[in-house]
Amino acid sequence: MSDQESFATRFRALTTLENLPPPVFAALLLVNGLLGSAPATAAIAIDSELAYTSDSNVTRAHYDSDIQHDQFFSVGAGANYVQWLNQNHRLIYRGFLRGEKYRHFDKLSHVTAGANFTYQYRASGAFSAPTYGVFAKGAVDEYKSNLRDSTLGTFGVSWRKPITDRVTFTTILSENWRDSDSTVFDTKETSLLLNGDYAWGSRTTIYLTYNYFRGDIVSTSTNPNSPRLKFVDNANAINADDAFGTGAVAYRLDGYTNVATLGMNYKLGEQHSLDFSARYAESHATGGITYNRYLISAAYLARF
């Protein structure tokens, strides 16, 4: 699971995930209708987020001796403009800025700035008519760890359909890539996301998200006494990892990750909400290397 996905532990609010902005997360926010239906002369809409997240395995480590826990605070904002081509087609432009501040491992703290473009099509205004989308995103990620400074890119397609007046289903397929200052953090992956929203009353939405990633996985060993030969034999790239101190080594591996998220969004008003979520991620890499992690998140969301 890429760094972009780790910041966002819920689907509805912002990334992006993850996996949050995970690369597709700003597009997800738009695809999922969080900005509402724009008229033909839509103005610029602003959304913002303040969140706290606890991560049980920031090193994404295989051995218990290498696992490190941390928490981070995040703040983000985005500006969105909707251009209607006609009643069935629209373009969505978004620029965003986001920062994360880690409590213990400060070199994981970073700022991300970027923009994405989304095209959406809906055949009719019928309630059950699906919305199709194509989106692309580019961003720059600046870390306190110079090894992780990166440019990011995503291209994908989406499909969203109301099932009932309370249930909405969304699926998104995307290709994500990261070009970093250190080769070990150069990653590519394919992502498939399935999300279901259930409107429980007028204020509460429960959501369940499954995300599958196939591609590069980066795992860090922080304990020099951990058996590292398995990593050396299977890694595509190896480099010292300055985010976790002297002796820490990062390994890039081929593998896949399954991520499940259960969350709740509670609307405080028309422009404000609280979001709570729990995420479980399990990764499997070549050579029998595995890791899992739990992320708990609470966020305040606003739009203007």
Backbone torsions as a table, in degrees:
resi	resn	phi	psi	omega
1	MET	NA	129.9	-173.7
2	SER	-73.9	162.2	177.6
3	ASP	-59.6	-33.5	-178.0
4	GLN	-63.0	-30.3	-177.1
5	GLU	-79.2	-26.7	-169.6
6	SER	-70.5	-25.8	-175.4
7	PHE	-71.0	-30.3	-171.3
8	ALA	-106.7	108.5	-177.1
9	THR	-96.5	12.6	172.3
10	ARG	-143.0	154.3	-174.3
11	PHE	-81.5	-44.6	-165.2
12	ARG	-73.6	-32.3	-164.0
13	ALA	-79.3	-51.0	-173.4
14	LEU	-160.3	-90.6	-135.3
15	THR	-4.8	NA	NA
16	THR	NA	NA	NA
17	LEU	NA	NA	NA
18	GLU	NA	115.1	153.1
19	ASN	133.9	NA	NA
20	LEU	NA	NA	NA
21	PRO	NA	90.7	166.8
22	PRO	-50.4	126.7	-157.9
23	PRO	-28.0	-36.6	-177.3
24	VAL	-94.8	0.5	-165.1
25	PHE	-68.2	-37.6	177.7
26	ALA	-62.2	-38.3	177.2
27	ALA	-67.5	-36.1	178.4
28	LEU	-61.1	-41.8	-178.8
29	LEU	-59.9	-39.9	179.5
30	LEU	-75.1	-44.1	-179.4
31	VAL	-60.0	-36.1	-175.4
32	ASN	-82.8	6.9	171.4
33	GLY	78.2	17.9	-175.9
34	LEU	-70.2	-20.1	-179.8
35	LEU	-90.0	-4.7	177.7
36	GLY	81.9	174.4	178.9
37	SER	-83.7	125.1	-177.2
38	ALA	-94.5	140.8	173.4
39	PRO	-74.0	174.0	-176.5
40	ALA	-61.8	-25.8	180.0
41	THR	-110.6	46.6	-175.0
42	ALA	-61.5	139.0	175.4
43	ALA	-87.9	175.7	176.0
44	ILE	-72.8	130.6	177.8
45	ALA	-107.5	140.0	-179.1
46	ILE	-113.8	134.4	172.3
47	ASP	-125.7	151.6	-178.6
48	SER	-144.4	162.6	-175.8
49	GLU	-150.2	141.1	170.5
50	LEU	-130.7	123.1	-171.2
51	ALA	-142.0	157.5	173.0
52	TYR	-125.6	134.9	-179.3
53	THR	-135.9	137.4	173.8
54	SER	-110.5	130.7	-176.5
55	ASP	-121.3	122.0	-175.4
56	SER	-78.5	-12.3	-175.3
57	ASN	-154.2	75.1	-177.6
58	VAL	-71.3	-21.1	176.9
59	THR	-81.8	-13.1	-175.7
60	ARG	53.2	50.8	-170.1
61	ALA	-93.4	149.6	178.7
62	HIS	-83.7	-44.0	-177.5
63	TYR	-92.7	143.6	179.6
64	ASP	-57.7	-34.8	-177.7
65	SER	-67.6	-15.6	-179.0
66	ASP	-101.0	-10.7	-174.5
67	ILE	-73.1	130.8	176.3
68	GLN	-123.9	138.8	178.2
69	HIS	-102.7	152.5	175.0
70	ASP	-161.8	169.1	173.3
71	GLN	-129.6	154.2	175.3
72	PHE	-143.4	149.2	173.0
73	PHE	-102.3	144.3	-179.6
74	SER	-135.6	147.4	174.9
75	VAL	-137.8	138.3	-178.0
76	GLY	-150.9	159.6	177.6
77	ALA	-151.5	150.2	178.4
78	GLY	-144.4	152.3	176.2
79	ALA	-118.4	134.8	-173.2
80	ASN	-129.9	138.4	177.1
81	TYR	-131.9	129.2	-179.2
82	VAL	-107.9	127.0	177.9
83	GLN	-115.5	112.4	178.7
84	TRP	-84.2	123.6	176.0
85	LEU	-82.1	-39.4	169.5
86	ASN	-162.8	-168.1	-174.2
87	GLN	-71.0	-10.8	-178.5
88	ASN	-110.4	-17.1	-173.7
89	HIS	-126.5	140.2	174.5
90	ARG	-149.9	155.3	175.5
91	LEU	-114.5	142.1	179.7
92	ILE	-126.2	125.8	178.7
93	TYR	-111.7	136.2	-178.3
94	ARG	-141.3	134.0	169.3
95	GLY	-118.8	147.2	-175.4
96	PHE	-148.5	158.4	176.2
97	LEU	-141.2	134.9	-176.2
98	ARG	-146.7	142.8	176.5
99	GLY	-131.7	145.7	175.6
100	GLU	-127.6	134.0	-179.9
101	LYS	-121.5	114.4	-179.3
102	TYR	-86.1	145.8	-175.4
103	ARG	-76.1	-46.4	-174.0
104	HIS	-104.8	-45.9	-176.8
105	PHE	-100.7	82.9	-170.1
106	ASP	-64.6	-26.0	-179.0
107	LYS	-71.8	-7.9	171.1
108	LEU	-82.6	-13.1	178.7
109	SER	-64.7	141.7	-175.5
110	HIS	-159.0	165.2	175.8
111	VAL	-123.9	134.9	179.7
112	THR	-121.8	132.5	176.4
113	ALA	-131.4	138.3	-178.7
114	GLY	-171.1	-173.2	-179.7
115	ALA	-148.2	151.9	173.1
116	ASN	-141.1	158.8	-175.8
117	PHE	-128.2	131.2	-177.7
118	THR	-130.1	133.1	170.6
119	TYR	-109.5	132.2	179.4
120	GLN	-127.3	145.9	178.5
121	TYR	-134.9	134.3	173.6
122	ARG	-135.3	125.0	-171.5
123	ALA	-66.1	-32.2	-178.0
124	SER	-154.2	173.9	177.1
125	GLY	-90.2	8.6	178.1
126	ALA	-59.9	144.5	-174.5
127	PHE	-54.8	-43.2	-174.1
128	SER	-88.7	2.4	-178.4
129	ALA	-66.1	129.5	179.2
130	PRO	-75.5	156.8	174.0
131	THR	-110.9	126.8	178.4
132	TYR	-104.2	146.6	-179.5
133	GLY	-143.6	153.3	171.2
134	VAL	-130.6	134.1	-176.7
135	PHE	-142.0	156.5	176.2
136	ALA	-141.0	148.2	-177.5
137	LYS	-145.2	144.2	172.4
138	GLY	-134.1	145.5	-177.9
139	ALA	-154.7	162.1	174.7
140	VAL	-120.3	131.8	-178.1
141	ASP	-116.5	116.6	-179.6
142	GLU	-112.6	113.8	-178.6
143	TYR	-100.6	161.6	168.0
144	LYS	-72.9	-21.2	169.2
145	SER	-89.1	112.8	-176.8
146	ASN	-63.6	-23.9	-179.5
147	LEU	-65.1	-25.8	-174.6
148	ARG	-95.2	-8.3	179.2
149	ASP	-53.5	132.2	-168.6
150	SER	-147.7	160.1	161.9
151	THR	-111.3	142.5	-173.1
152	LEU	-123.3	149.4	176.4
153	GLY	-145.9	149.1	178.4
154	THR	-146.8	142.9	171.2
155	PHE	-138.0	135.1	-177.8
156	GLY	-162.1	176.8	177.6
157	VAL	-129.9	155.9	-176.9
158	SER	-142.2	160.3	177.9
159	TRP	-146.7	126.9	-179.2
160	ARG	-132.1	134.2	-176.4
161	LYS	-144.8	127.8	170.1
162	PRO	-70.3	129.6	178.4
163	ILE	-92.4	-46.1	172.7
164	THR	-136.8	-173.7	177.7
165	ASP	-72.1	-7.4	178.9
166	ARG	-116.7	-20.3	-172.8
167	VAL	-115.8	130.4	176.3
168	THR	-129.4	138.5	-179.7
169	PHE	-119.0	137.8	178.8
170	THR	-133.4	139.7	172.2
171	THR	-132.5	142.1	-177.3
172	ILE	-139.3	132.5	176.1
173	LEU	-118.8	129.2	-176.2
174	SER	-146.6	158.9	170.9
175	GLU	-113.1	129.3	-176.4
176	ASN	-124.5	141.4	176.4
177	TRP	-144.9	152.7	-178.9
178	ARG	-133.7	128.9	176.1
179	ASP	-113.5	108.9	-171.7
180	SER	-110.1	168.4	177.9
181	ASP	-69.9	-22.5	174.7
182	SER	-114.3	133.5	-174.8
183	THR	-58.3	-32.5	-176.6
184	VAL	-63.2	-24.0	179.6
185	PHE	-98.9	8.0	171.6
186	ASP	-78.1	114.1	-174.7
187	THR	-132.0	153.4	172.2
188	LYS	-136.9	144.2	179.8
189	GLU	-158.0	154.4	171.3
190	THR	-105.4	136.1	-176.2
191	SER	-125.7	134.3	172.5
192	LEU	-121.7	123.5	-178.1
193	LEU	-120.1	133.7	174.8
194	LEU	-123.6	128.1	-177.1
195	ASN	-136.5	137.6	174.1
196	GLY	-124.2	130.5	176.6
197	ASP	-109.3	137.9	174.6
198	TYR	-125.9	117.5	179.5
199	ALA	-81.1	107.7	-177.7
200	TRP	-102.0	90.1	-175.5
201	GLY	83.7	-170.6	-174.7
202	SER	-83.5	-16.7	-175.3
203	ARG	-114.8	-22.2	-169.3
204	THR	-112.1	133.2	172.7
205	THR	-123.6	126.5	174.5
206	ILE	-99.4	134.9	179.4
207	TYR	-133.3	146.4	178.3
208	LEU	-128.9	126.3	-175.7
209	THR	-127.5	135.0	170.8
210	TYR	-117.8	132.5	-179.6
211	ASN	-131.0	127.3	177.2
212	TYR	-112.8	129.1	177.1
213	PHE	-119.2	136.1	174.8
214	ARG	-129.6	121.5	-179.2
215	GLY	155.7	-137.4	-175.0
216	ASP	-85.0	140.3	176.0
217	ILE	-125.7	135.7	176.6
218	VAL	-112.7	125.3	179.5
219	SER	-125.8	141.2	-178.0
220	THR	-116.9	132.8	173.2
221	SER	-101.3	122.1	-176.5
222	THR	-102.6	-17.0	-177.5
223	ASN	-102.6	114.7	-178.6
224	PRO	-61.1	-18.1	180.0
225	ASN	-87.6	-5.8	176.9
226	SER	-70.2	145.0	176.9
227	PRO	-68.8	114.0	-173.5
228	ARG	-107.6	-1.5	-175.9
229	LEU	-62.7	-36.4	178.7
230	LYS	-59.2	-40.3	178.3
231	PHE	-67.9	-44.8	-178.4
232	VAL	-60.6	-39.9	-177.3
233	ASP	-70.1	-25.1	-172.9
234	ASN	-113.9	-8.6	-175.2
235	ALA	-76.2	143.8	172.2
236	ASN	-86.2	-22.0	178.3
237	ALA	-155.1	147.2	-178.7
238	ILE	-137.4	138.4	177.5
239	ASN	-159.6	151.1	172.6
240	ALA	-59.6	144.6	-178.5
241	ASP	-114.9	102.1	-174.6
242	ASP	-72.9	-10.5	-179.0
243	ALA	-71.5	-21.2	-174.9
244	PHE	-117.9	17.2	172.6
245	GLY	91.8	-179.7	-177.6
246	THR	-62.7	134.2	177.3
247	GLY	92.6	-11.2	179.1
248	ALA	-76.1	138.1	-177.6
249	VAL	-131.9	132.7	178.2
250	ALA	-101.6	142.4	-179.2
251	TYR	-128.2	134.1	174.5
252	ARG	-101.8	128.7	-173.2
253	LEU	-130.9	156.3	170.8
254	ASP	-83.8	139.0	178.8
255	GLY	179.4	-166.7	178.1
256	TYR	-141.9	157.9	-177.7
257	THR	-135.6	135.9	171.7
258	ASN	-108.1	131.5	-178.6
259	VAL	-129.9	129.2	175.9
260	ALA	-121.4	134.0	-179.0
261	THR	-129.4	131.5	172.8
262	LEU	-119.1	126.2	-175.4
263	GLY	-144.4	167.1	177.3
264	MET	-137.6	132.6	175.4
265	ASN	-113.7	125.3	-178.6
266	TYR	-116.0	119.7	-176.4
267	LYS	-82.0	119.9	176.4
268	LEU	-82.7	-30.6	-180.0
269	GLY	-166.6	-171.2	-178.2
270	GLU	-65.8	-24.2	-175.2
271	GLN	-122.9	7.2	-176.3
272	HIS	-138.4	144.2	177.3
273	SER	-155.2	162.1	172.6
274	LEU	-112.1	144.9	-178.1
275	ASP	-133.4	130.7	179.2
276	PHE	-128.3	138.1	-178.9
277	SER	-153.5	157.1	173.8
278	ALA	-129.4	132.7	-177.3
279	ARG	-126.7	139.7	173.8
280	TYR	-123.5	129.5	179.5
281	ALA	-124.7	136.8	179.3
282	GLU	-133.0	122.1	-176.5
283	SER	-114.6	144.8	177.3
284	HIS	-130.4	123.2	-178.4
285	ALA	-120.0	170.5	179.7
286	THR	-59.0	150.6	179.2
287	GLY	81.1	11.7	180.0
288	GLY	75.6	18.5	179.0
289	ILE	-82.7	126.5	-178.8
290	THR	-134.5	159.0	168.0
291	TYR	-155.6	159.3	172.3
292	ASN	-137.0	161.1	-179.2
293	ARG	-152.9	150.8	176.5
294	TYR	-118.3	136.7	176.6
295	LEU	-128.5	128.7	176.9
296	ILE	-116.3	133.6	-174.5
297	SER	-138.1	145.0	172.0
298	ALA	-133.0	136.7	-174.7
299	ALA	-144.4	148.7	169.4
300	TYR	-108.0	130.3	-174.8
301	LEU	-123.6	142.8	179.0
302	ALA	-144.6	151.6	173.3
303	ARG	-140.7	151.0	-173.6
304	PHE	-134.5	NA	NA
